[in-house]
Structure formats: structure tokens, C-alpha cells
Amino acid sequence: MAFQLREFFAPWLKSSPERRDFFLRHPRQAMEEIVGVPDDIYVDVEWIKEQIWFQASIPKLPGDGDRSLVAMRQRNERLNRCPVLRVSGQEFINNHIQILAEHGMRVPEDVVVLIDPGADGYIHFRIRLDVLYSS
């Protein structure tokens, strides 16, 4: 499993059993204690048989919301440049396997990426948490 993913989830999954349980039941609230999660990003934990999957779904195009110049600039920056991966949304859609590999993440072994068709769709990131915190 990618080191970056273990580091990201460590505050919740490698801490106390209570904190891990809270994250697994309420991922958004748990994450917001440490990092901000924009309202239009959906975060969920799903149990499928013995597997535990974390999913974050990010809109391809940020919502309209506030129409001030500052908000418009922030949406444009978010769409054009991810602060973590330093690529545009379209670059990521076109070349996500290589971009994630450059950050030490394998697709689909470490992270499953699903991209909805159409401009109003989402980019979904799925990560198996049971594998991440069991080792």
C-alpha cells in the first residue's frame, strides 16, 4: 500500500480504537477535525462483506455557489490545479495512472479511480481501508 495513503489516514486509523471507529462511522466529521472537506466533495465508508472501502468523490467542475470574484477565482484554481498533485482536472482525467504512480500510488492496487462521463460527473477515489490499517 502506498506510503502516502498510510500517512494520510494515520491520524484516524492508527490512533485509538475509538477514533478509528468514529472515522469508520462518520468519515466526514472525523476528517473535518484535522483537514477541511469542501461541501461538494462526498466522503463515505462502505462495508462490503469483509472489505472496508473509503470513497471520496470530487466534482469534475466545482459548483457555482458564491459568485464573488474571490469565489470564482478559487473555483478556477481548484479546477485548474490540484494543490496536492499539481495538475489540472483534465490532465488528471487523461493520465491519472501515471500521475498517481509518480506519487507512489498504484492504480488499481492502492487506489481505484472511477471517472463519471460528462462534465457534471465526479472523479471517485476508492481505497481499501481494511488492507491499509491491517498491516
C-alpha angles and dihedrals in degrees: 000000000000115000091224092059093049090050093048095050096037096095088063107025101037096044130074121332088244093054092047091049091049090051092049092050099037109020097166095051092045092049093047089060088068109015132023118252115199114232093243093057111089117213124188144158117216128191114213109180104299094344125097115204127191115203130189116185116198122190116243088221118032116236123264099243113137112024097201118125091249092052092046091052092048091051090048092050091047092050096044103039130025107212092218103042096026094221134110121257091250092050089052093048091050098044110015096137094058094039093053091044089057086059093049097260123127122212118246098358096063102017132013113215120200120182120198117223118247132040094274093056131103138244107231123203116196123189128179105234096184088064092042099056100028094074 
